[in-house]
Amino acid sequence: MANNAIIDSHAHLDYPQLSDDLPAVLTRAKAAGVSHVITIGVKLSTSHAPKTIAETYDNVWCSVGIHPHEAGNEVDACNVDAIKAAADHPKCVAIGEAGLDYFYDYGQPDQQAASFRAQIAVAREMKLPIIVHSRDADEDMAAILEEEMQRGAFAGVMHCFSSGPALAERALAAGFYISLSGILTFNKSTELQEIAADIPLDRLLVETDSPYLAPTPHRGKSNEPAFTAHILAKLAEIRGLPVAEMAKITRQNTARLFSKMRLS
């Protein structure tokens, strides 16, 4: 496999927009130069779905976690043992997505924080990176990351980054990676594009967050892993690098962070 092939570091292949036509979705991804996909867990109660997809396809890996929207609904949202048991799978390469989301009222902040901290504890113990969702919660997010890092080091990524420069700086200072989605390609995303221009090259990842947030020129359509190529191209343009070089960089970064992956 070429070392400039693209990895979609965050997609939801078990969602019906993708799962109903998954062989074709993955064929289109391969044709677009996307060699591997990480399919993301959002609930323990449905964690079998991404794991089954990862078992079925050699080039798909998975994560296990509780999205902040589910922190008040999932019985085991804070159950460290249950999270560990669900993540004990040969193709599970990360914990999450986990984090804080104050944009919607789907989970109380204290519930979200408790579940997030439980998942950090599992990530730390299992030596897996944590995939972090953060929306409208910049200060609380930075504070939890810094507090938890003091309790013991762990690795992670701020997925689908759309927050401000202060959170980017504090996450990077904590050793985190930052993953950019289709939002980077939107005309109004000037602040995010400025942030992307300053992130150290060895901390950058790309993702689709499929089936959401399709990049330009596919805005308004269902997103899919093939479209990672458009995000990668925009990032290369912002950084003034050839697309192949940016693909190589983000591929190496993804493999370094999700070290349990075996790329072939």
Contacts in CASP RR format, 6 or more apart in sequence:
PFRMAT RR
TARGET T0000
AUTHOR 0000-0000-0000
METHOD contacts of the structure
MODEL  1
MANNAIIDSHAHLDYPQLSDDLPAVLTRAKAAGVSHVITIGVKLSTSHAP
KTIAETYDNVWCSVGIHPHEAGNEVDACNVDAIKAAADHPKCVAIGEAGL
DYFYDYGQPDQQAASFRAQIAVAREMKLPIIVHSRDADEDMAAILEEEMQ
RGAFAGVMHCFSSGPALAERALAAGFYISLSGILTFNKSTELQEIAADIP
LDRLLVETDSPYLAPTPHRGKSNEPAFTAHILAKLAEIRGLPVAEMAKIT
RQNTARLFSKMRLS
1 35 0 8 1.000
1 263 0 8 1.000
1 264 0 8 1.000
2 35 0 8 1.000
3 248 0 8 1.000
3 251 0 8 1.000
3 252 0 8 1.000
4 244 0 8 1.000
4 245 0 8 1.000
4 247 0 8 1.000
4 248 0 8 1.000
4 251 0 8 1.000
5 33 0 8 1.000
5 34 0 8 1.000
5 35 0 8 1.000
5 36 0 8 1.000
5 247 0 8 1.000
5 251 0 8 1.000
6 32 0 8 1.000
6 33 0 8 1.000
6 34 0 8 1.000
6 35 0 8 1.000
6 206 0 8 1.000
6 228 0 8 1.000
6 229 0 8 1.000
6 232 0 8 1.000
6 247 0 8 1.000
6 250 0 8 1.000
6 251 0 8 1.000
7 34 0 8 1.000
7 35 0 8 1.000
7 36 0 8 1.000
7 37 0 8 1.000
7 38 0 8 1.000
7 205 0 8 1.000
7 206 0 8 1.000
7 228 0 8 1.000
7 250 0 8 1.000
7 251 0 8 1.000
7 254 0 8 1.000
7 255 0 8 1.000
7 263 0 8 1.000
8 29 0 8 1.000
8 34 0 8 1.000
8 36 0 8 1.000
8 37 0 8 1.000
8 38 0 8 1.000
8 206 0 8 1.000
8 207 0 8 1.000
8 208 0 8 1.000
8 210 0 8 1.000
8 225 0 8 1.000
8 228 0 8 1.000
9 38 0 8 1.000
9 157 0 8 1.000
9 159 0 8 1.000
9 179 0 8 1.000
9 205 0 8 1.000
9 206 0 8 1.000
9 207 0 8 1.000
9 254 0 8 1.000
9 258 0 8 1.000
10 38 0 8 1.000
10 40 0 8 1.000
10 97 0 8 1.000
10 131 0 8 1.000
10 159 0 8 1.000
10 160 0 8 1.000
10 179 0 8 1.000
10 181 0 8 1.000
10 207 0 8 1.000
10 208 0 8 1.000
10 209 0 8 1.000
11 18 0 8 1.000
11 37 0 8 1.000
11 38 0 8 1.000
11 39 0 8 1.000
11 40 0 8 1.000
11 207 0 8 1.000
11 208 0 8 1.000
11 209 0 8 1.000
11 210 0 8 1.000
11 224 0 8 1.000
11 225 0 8 1.000
12 18 0 8 1.000
12 39 0 8 1.000
12 40 0 8 1.000
12 41 0 8 1.000
12 42 0 8 1.000
12 209 0 8 1.000
12 210 0 8 1.000
12 211 0 8 1.000
12 212 0 8 1.000
13 19 0 8 1.000
13 22 0 8 1.000
13 25 0 8 1.000
13 37 0 8 1.000
13 39 0 8 1.000
13 50 0 8 1.000
13 53 0 8 1.000
13 60 0 8 1.000
13 210 0 8 1.000
13 225 0 8 1.000
14 39 0 8 1.000
14 41 0 8 1.000
14 46 0 8 1.000
14 49 0 8 1.000
14 50 0 8 1.000
14 53 0 8 1.000
15 210 0 8 1.000
15 211 0 8 1.000
17 210 0 8 1.000
17 211 0 8 1.000
17 222 0 8 1.000
18 25 0 8 1.000
18 210 0 8 1.000
18 211 0 8 1.000
18 222 0 8 1.000
18 224 0 8 1.000
19 49 0 8 1.000
19 53 0 8 1.000
22 53 0 8 1.000
25 224 0 8 1.000
25 225 0 8 1.000
25 226 0 8 1.000
26 37 0 8 1.000
26 57 0 8 1.000
26 59 0 8 1.000
26 60 0 8 1.000
26 225 0 8 1.000
28 224 0 8 1.000
28 225 0 8 1.000
28 226 0 8 1.000
29 37 0 8 1.000
29 224 0 8 1.000
29 225 0 8 1.000
29 226 0 8 1.000
29 228 0 8 1.000
31 226 0 8 1.000
32 225 0 8 1.000
32 226 0 8 1.000
32 227 0 8 1.000
32 228 0 8 1.000
32 229 0 8 1.000
33 226 0 8 1.000
33 229 0 8 1.000
34 225 0 8 1.000
34 226 0 8 1.000
34 228 0 8 1.000
34 229 0 8 1.000
35 59 0 8 1.000
35 263 0 8 1.000
36 59 0 8 1.000
36 60 0 8 1.000
36 61 0 8 1.000
36 254 0 8 1.000
36 261 0 8 1.000
36 263 0 8 1.000
37 59 0 8 1.000
37 60 0 8 1.000
37 61 0 8 1.000
37 225 0 8 1.000
38 60 0 8 1.000
38 61 0 8 1.000
38 62 0 8 1.000
38 63 0 8 1.000
38 93 0 8 1.000
38 94 0 8 1.000
38 258 0 8 1.000
38 261 0 8 1.000
39 50 0 8 1.000
39 53 0 8 1.000
39 54 0 8 1.000
39 60 0 8 1.000
39 61 0 8 1.000
39 62 0 8 1.000
39 63 0 8 1.000
40 50 0 8 1.000
40 62 0 8 1.000
40 63 0 8 1.000
40 96 0 8 1.000
40 97 0 8 1.000
40 131 0 8 1.000
41 47 0 8 1.000
41 49 0 8 1.000
41 50 0 8 1.000
41 62 0 8 1.000
41 63 0 8 1.000
41 64 0 8 1.000
41 65 0 8 1.000
41 67 0 8 1.000
41 96 0 8 1.000
41 97 0 8 1.000
42 65 0 8 1.000
42 66 0 8 1.000
42 67 0 8 1.000
42 69 0 8 1.000
42 70 0 8 1.000
42 96 0 8 1.000
42 97 0 8 1.000
43 65 0 8 1.000
43 66 0 8 1.000
43 67 0 8 1.000
43 70 0 8 1.000
43 73 0 8 1.000
43 74 0 8 1.000
44 64 0 8 1.000
44 65 0 8 1.000
44 66 0 8 1.000
44 74 0 8 1.000
44 76 0 8 1.000
44 77 0 8 1.000
44 82 0 8 1.000
44 83 0 8 1.000
44 86 0 8 1.000
45 74 0 8 1.000
45 75 0 8 1.000
47 64 0 8 1.000
47 65 0 8 1.000
47 86 0 8 1.000
50 62 0 8 1.000
50 63 0 8 1.000
50 64 0 8 1.000
51 62 0 8 1.000
51 64 0 8 1.000
51 89 0 8 1.000
51 91 0 8 1.000
51 92 0 8 1.000
53 60 0 8 1.000
53 62 0 8 1.000
54 60 0 8 1.000
54 61 0 8 1.000
54 62 0 8 1.000
54 89 0 8 1.000
54 91 0 8 1.000
54 92 0 8 1.000
55 91 0 8 1.000
58 264 0 8 1.000
60 91 0 8 1.000
61 91 0 8 1.000
61 92 0 8 1.000
61 93 0 8 1.000
61 258 0 8 1.000
61 260 0 8 1.000
61 261 0 8 1.000
62 89 0 8 1.000
62 91 0 8 1.000
62 92 0 8 1.000
62 93 0 8 1.000
63 92 0 8 1.000
63 93 0 8 1.000
63 94 0 8 1.000
63 95 0 8 1.000
63 96 0 8 1.000
63 97 0 8 1.000
63 131 0 8 1.000
64 83 0 8 1.000
64 86 0 8 1.000
64 87 0 8 1.000
64 89 0 8 1.000
64 92 0 8 1.000
64 94 0 8 1.000
64 95 0 8 1.000
64 96 0 8 1.000
65 83 0 8 1.000
65 86 0 8 1.000
65 87 0 8 1.000
65 95 0 8 1.000
65 96 0 8 1.000
65 97 0 8 1.000
65 98 0 8 1.000
65 119 0 8 1.000
66 74 0 8 1.000
66 76 0 8 1.000
66 77 0 8 1.000
66 83 0 8 1.000
66 96 0 8 1.000
66 98 0 8 1.000
66 115 0 8 1.000
66 119 0 8 1.000
67 96 0 8 1.000
67 97 0 8 1.000
67 98 0 8 1.000
67 99 0 8 1.000
67 101 0 8 1.000
67 133 0 8 1.000
68 98 0 8 1.000
68 99 0 8 1.000
68 100 0 8 1.000
68 101 0 8 1.000
68 106 0 8 1.000
68 107 0 8 1.000
68 112 0 8 1.000
68 115 0 8 1.000
68 116 0 8 1.000
68 133 0 8 1.000
69 101 0 8 1.000
69 104 0 8 1.000
69 106 0 8 1.000
69 107 0 8 1.000
70 77 0 8 1.000
70 106 0 8 1.000
71 77 0 8 1.000
71 107 0 8 1.000
71 108 0 8 1.000
71 111 0 8 1.000
71 112 0 8 1.000
71 114 0 8 1.000
71 115 0 8 1.000
71 116 0 8 1.000
72 106 0 8 1.000
72 107 0 8 1.000
72 108 0 8 1.000
72 111 0 8 1.000
72 115 0 8 1.000
74 115 0 8 1.000
76 82 0 8 1.000
76 83 0 8 1.000
77 111 0 8 1.000
77 114 0 8 1.000
77 115 0 8 1.000
77 118 0 8 1.000
78 114 0 8 1.000
78 115 0 8 1.000
78 118 0 8 1.000
79 118 0 8 1.000
80 118 0 8 1.000
80 121 0 8 1.000
80 122 0 8 1.000
80 125 0 8 1.000
83 95 0 8 1.000
83 118 0 8 1.000
83 119 0 8 1.000
83 122 0 8 1.000
84 122 0 8 1.000
84 125 0 8 1.000
84 126 0 8 1.000
87 95 0 8 1.000
87 122 0 8 1.000
87 126 0 8 1.000
87 128 0 8 1.000
92 128 0 8 1.000
92 260 0 8 1.000
93 128 0 8 1.000
93 129 0 8 1.000
93 258 0 8 1.000
93 259 0 8 1.000
93 260 0 8 1.000
93 261 0 8 1.000
94 123 0 8 1.000
94 128 0 8 1.000
94 129 0 8 1.000
94 130 0 8 1.000
94 131 0 8 1.000
94 156 0 8 1.000
94 258 0 8 1.000
95 119 0 8 1.000
95 120 0 8 1.000
95 122 0 8 1.000
95 123 0 8 1.000
95 126 0 8 1.000
95 128 0 8 1.000
95 129 0 8 1.000
95 130 0 8 1.000
95 131 0 8 1.000
96 119 0 8 1.000
96 130 0 8 1.000
96 131 0 8 1.000
96 132 0 8 1.000
97 131 0 8 1.000
97 132 0 8 1.000
97 133 0 8 1.000
97 159 0 8 1.000
98 115 0 8 1.000
98 116 0 8 1.000
98 119 0 8 1.000
98 120 0 8 1.000
98 130 0 8 1.000
98 131 0 8 1.000
98 132 0 8 1.000
98 133 0 8 1.000
99 112 0 8 1.000
99 115 0 8 1.000
99 116 0 8 1.000
99 119 0 8 1.000
99 132 0 8 1.000
99 133 0 8 1.000
99 134 0 8 1.000
99 137 0 8 1.000
99 141 0 8 1.000
100 109 0 8 1.000
100 112 0 8 1.000
100 113 0 8 1.000
100 116 0 8 1.000
100 133 0 8 1.000
100 134 0 8 1.000
100 135 0 8 1.000
100 137 0 8 1.000
100 140 0 8 1.000
100 141 0 8 1.000
100 144 0 8 1.000
101 112 0 8 1.000
101 133 0 8 1.000
101 134 0 8 1.000
101 135 0 8 1.000
101 136 0 8 1.000
101 137 0 8 1.000
102 109 0 8 1.000
102 135 0 8 1.000
102 136 0 8 1.000
102 137 0 8 1.000
102 140 0 8 1.000
103 135 0 8 1.000
103 136 0 8 1.000
109 137 0 8 1.000
109 140 0 8 1.000
113 140 0 8 1.000
113 144 0 8 1.000
116 144 0 8 1.000
117 144 0 8 1.000
117 148 0 8 1.000
119 130 0 8 1.000
120 130 0 8 1.000
120 144 0 8 1.000
120 148 0 8 1.000
120 154 0 8 1.000
122 128 0 8 1.000
123 129 0 8 1.000
123 130 0 8 1.000
123 154 0 8 1.000
123 155 0 8 1.000
123 156 0 8 1.000
124 148 0 8 1.000
124 151 0 8 1.000
124 152 0 8 1.000
124 153 0 8 1.000
124 154 0 8 1.000
128 260 0 8 1.000
129 154 0 8 1.000
129 155 0 8 1.000
129 156 0 8 1.000
129 157 0 8 1.000
129 257 0 8 1.000
129 258 0 8 1.000
130 154 0 8 1.000
130 155 0 8 1.000
130 156 0 8 1.000
130 157 0 8 1.000
131 156 0 8 1.000
131 157 0 8 1.000
131 159 0 8 1.000
132 141 0 8 1.000
132 145 0 8 1.000
132 156 0 8 1.000
132 157 0 8 1.000
132 158 0 8 1.000
132 159 0 8 1.000
132 171 0 8 1.000
132 176 0 8 1.000
133 159 0 8 1.000
133 160 0 8 1.000
134 141 0 8 1.000
134 158 0 8 1.000
134 163 0 8 1.000
134 167 0 8 1.000
135 162 0 8 1.000
135 163 0 8 1.000
138 163 0 8 1.000
138 164 0 8 1.000
138 166 0 8 1.000
138 167 0 8 1.000
141 163 0 8 1.000
141 167 0 8 1.000
142 166 0 8 1.000
142 167 0 8 1.000
142 170 0 8 1.000
142 171 0 8 1.000
145 170 0 8 1.000
145 171 0 8 1.000
145 174 0 8 1.000
145 176 0 8 1.000
146 170 0 8 1.000
146 174 0 8 1.000
148 154 0 8 1.000
149 174 0 8 1.000
155 175 0 8 1.000
155 176 0 8 1.000
155 257 0 8 1.000
156 175 0 8 1.000
156 176 0 8 1.000
156 177 0 8 1.000
156 257 0 8 1.000
157 176 0 8 1.000
157 177 0 8 1.000
157 178 0 8 1.000
157 179 0 8 1.000
157 205 0 8 1.000
157 257 0 8 1.000
158 167 0 8 1.000
158 168 0 8 1.000
158 171 0 8 1.000
158 176 0 8 1.000
158 177 0 8 1.000
158 178 0 8 1.000
158 179 0 8 1.000
159 179 0 8 1.000
159 181 0 8 1.000
159 207 0 8 1.000
159 209 0 8 1.000
160 179 0 8 1.000
160 180 0 8 1.000
160 181 0 8 1.000
160 183 0 8 1.000
160 207 0 8 1.000
160 209 0 8 1.000
160 213 0 8 1.000
161 168 0 8 1.000
161 178 0 8 1.000
161 179 0 8 1.000
161 180 0 8 1.000
161 181 0 8 1.000
161 192 0 8 1.000
161 195 0 8 1.000
162 181 0 8 1.000
162 183 0 8 1.000
162 192 0 8 1.000
164 191 0 8 1.000
164 195 0 8 1.000
165 191 0 8 1.000
165 194 0 8 1.000
165 195 0 8 1.000
165 198 0 8 1.000
168 178 0 8 1.000
168 195 0 8 1.000
168 199 0 8 1.000
171 178 0 8 1.000
172 178 0 8 1.000
172 199 0 8 1.000
172 200 0 8 1.000
172 203 0 8 1.000
175 203 0 8 1.000
176 203 0 8 1.000
177 203 0 8 1.000
177 204 0 8 1.000
177 205 0 8 1.000
177 253 0 8 1.000
177 257 0 8 1.000
178 199 0 8 1.000
178 203 0 8 1.000
178 204 0 8 1.000
178 205 0 8 1.000
179 204 0 8 1.000
179 205 0 8 1.000
179 206 0 8 1.000
179 207 0 8 1.000
180 192 0 8 1.000
180 196 0 8 1.000
180 204 0 8 1.000
180 205 0 8 1.000
180 206 0 8 1.000
180 207 0 8 1.000
180 231 0 8 1.000
180 235 0 8 1.000
181 206 0 8 1.000
181 207 0 8 1.000
181 208 0 8 1.000
181 209 0 8 1.000
181 213 0 8 1.000
181 215 0 8 1.000
181 231 0 8 1.000
182 208 0 8 1.000
182 209 0 8 1.000
182 213 0 8 1.000
182 214 0 8 1.000
182 215 0 8 1.000
182 216 0 8 1.000
182 223 0 8 1.000
182 227 0 8 1.000
182 230 0 8 1.000
182 231 0 8 1.000
182 234 0 8 1.000
183 189 0 8 1.000
183 192 0 8 1.000
183 213 0 8 1.000
184 192 0 8 1.000
184 193 0 8 1.000
184 196 0 8 1.000
184 215 0 8 1.000
184 231 0 8 1.000
184 234 0 8 1.000
184 235 0 8 1.000
184 238 0 8 1.000
185 215 0 8 1.000
185 216 0 8 1.000
185 230 0 8 1.000
185 231 0 8 1.000
185 234 0 8 1.000
186 215 0 8 1.000
186 216 0 8 1.000
186 219 0 8 1.000
187 216 0 8 1.000
193 238 0 8 1.000
196 204 0 8 1.000
196 235 0 8 1.000
196 238 0 8 1.000
196 239 0 8 1.000
197 238 0 8 1.000
197 239 0 8 1.000
201 239 0 8 1.000
201 249 0 8 1.000
202 249 0 8 1.000
202 252 0 8 1.000
202 253 0 8 1.000
203 253 0 8 1.000
204 235 0 8 1.000
204 249 0 8 1.000
204 250 0 8 1.000
204 253 0 8 1.000
205 250 0 8 1.000
205 253 0 8 1.000
205 254 0 8 1.000
205 257 0 8 1.000
206 228 0 8 1.000
206 231 0 8 1.000
206 232 0 8 1.000
206 235 0 8 1.000
206 250 0 8 1.000
207 228 0 8 1.000
207 231 0 8 1.000
208 214 0 8 1.000
208 215 0 8 1.000
208 223 0 8 1.000
208 224 0 8 1.000
208 225 0 8 1.000
208 227 0 8 1.000
208 228 0 8 1.000
208 231 0 8 1.000
209 223 0 8 1.000
210 222 0 8 1.000
210 223 0 8 1.000
210 224 0 8 1.000
210 225 0 8 1.000
210 227 0 8 1.000
211 222 0 8 1.000
211 223 0 8 1.000
211 224 0 8 1.000
212 223 0 8 1.000
213 223 0 8 1.000
214 220 0 8 1.000
214 221 0 8 1.000
214 222 0 8 1.000
214 223 0 8 1.000
214 224 0 8 1.000
214 227 0 8 1.000
215 223 0 8 1.000
215 227 0 8 1.000
215 230 0 8 1.000
215 231 0 8 1.000
215 234 0 8 1.000
216 230 0 8 1.000
216 234 0 8 1.000
217 230 0 8 1.000
218 227 0 8 1.000
218 230 0 8 1.000
232 243 0 8 1.000
232 246 0 8 1.000
232 247 0 8 1.000
232 250 0 8 1.000
233 243 0 8 1.000
235 246 0 8 1.000
235 250 0 8 1.000
236 242 0 8 1.000
236 243 0 8 1.000
236 245 0 8 1.000
236 246 0 8 1.000
236 247 0 8 1.000
239 246 0 8 1.000
241 249 0 8 1.000
251 263 0 8 1.000
254 261 0 8 1.000
255 261 0 8 1.000
255 263 0 8 1.000
END
